[in-house]
Amino acid sequence: MATIMGKRLKKLLLCMTILLSVTVFNIFQVTAVDVNKNCSLTLNECLSRLNVHLYRVASVSKDGSYEYTD
C-alpha cells in the first residue's frame, strides 16, 4: 500500500513540476516580445529575376498576443 501512495505522490510532484515549468516559460515568452522595436530584413543574395513576396500574417498586441491580419 505504501508503494502505491509513493507512486501517486511521485506522479503528482512530476505533474506539478511540469505545470510550473510551462507557466514560467510562458511568462518569459510573453515578456520577451518588444512591440515597439523596429526591425529590418536584408537580402544578401540578389539573383536576377528573383521575385520576393513578403506577407504580414499577424501583428502583436501590447499584451504579447498575436492578432491575425486579413
SULZIRA-V955429 format. One record per pair of residues at least 6 apart in sequence whose C-alpha atoms are under 6 Angstrom apart, sorted by sequence separation. I is the first residue (numbers start at 0). J is the second residue. D is the distance in Angstrom with one decimal. If there is no record, write none. Layout:
i->I j->J d->D
i->I j->J d->D
This chain:
i->59 j->65 d->4.6
i->58 j->65 d->5.7
i->58 j->66 d->5.3
i->57 j->66 d->5.3
i->57 j->67 d->4.1
i->56 j->67 d->5.8
i->57 j->68 d->5.1
i->56 j->68 d->5.4
i->29 j->63 d->5.3
